[in-house]
Amino acid sequence: MGTISENIRHYLDLIPKNVKVVAVSKTKPNVDILEAYNQGQRIFGENKVQDLTQKAEVLPKDIVWHFIGHLQTNKVKYIAPFVSLLHAVDSFKLLKEVNKQAKKNDRKISCLLQFHIATEDSKFGLNMEEAVSILSDVRFEELKNIEIIGVMGMATYTDDEKTIRAEFAKLVSFFNDLKKAFFQEQKSFKEISMGMSGDYQIAIEEGSTMVRIGSSIFGARNY
Ligand SMILES: *Cc1c(COP(=O)(O)O)cnc(C)c1O
């Protein structure tokens, strides 16, 4: 493990240019974020609304903030003025609130639909049927201040590469099916957010366009 500067340089050099690196800075202090920023990193990911708003307030304004965690509807308003991408949208109710708050701020907010691809039990993430039901809802067309630009998923936390690979492949097939059924005409629907510190290489091999890397850039987190 090197310094944050060394780590981020390593990833920026190593990861193909068509794959975006989201530096997951959750629980990390502003000095750490600035160290990565000073090496040219601009996309940072947070998963707590309060941390994100506090950091965004004081850190450089050209940081592109991604919200990567589960977002509660009553908290959307705090990040709606500035957040660039929501990675974990998994209900129509949330989309509707994001649309409402985006409209209030006179902007459009990009979103990814989170899918449940792991074998682990998780409360979060859609299956294909639920995603289709959201996208074919007549009220979906009325949401002019949000844009769905792709999908996101987390593989099972395991050493078994085969399992991880199969789960990422599943997410890619969901992406392709949605593209075909709902987003054929929408060029911006092109993102597949998958891959973290432990599995980003497999994710890239399987077609990731966006990796979310935390601990191997910033070091282990103390909660
Ligand atoms: C914390 C987190 C990451 C980064 O995990 P690392 O293993 O530290 O790279 C990526 N995605 C999500 C959704 C996270 O919550």
The ligand as an ORCA input file, in Angstrom:
! r2SCAN-3c Opt
* xyz 0 1
  C     -17.622      1.336     -0.022
  C     -18.146      1.098     -1.393
  C     -17.270      0.891     -2.474
  C     -15.755      0.838     -2.335
  O     -15.355     -0.325     -1.694
  P     -13.798     -0.728     -1.565
  O     -13.839     -2.192     -1.354
  O     -13.257      0.028     -0.415
  O     -13.145     -0.357     -2.857
  C     -17.825      0.720     -3.718
  N     -19.163      0.738     -3.910
  C     -20.026      0.935     -2.911
  C     -21.473      0.951     -3.202
  C     -19.549      1.119     -1.618
  O     -20.422      1.310     -0.629
*
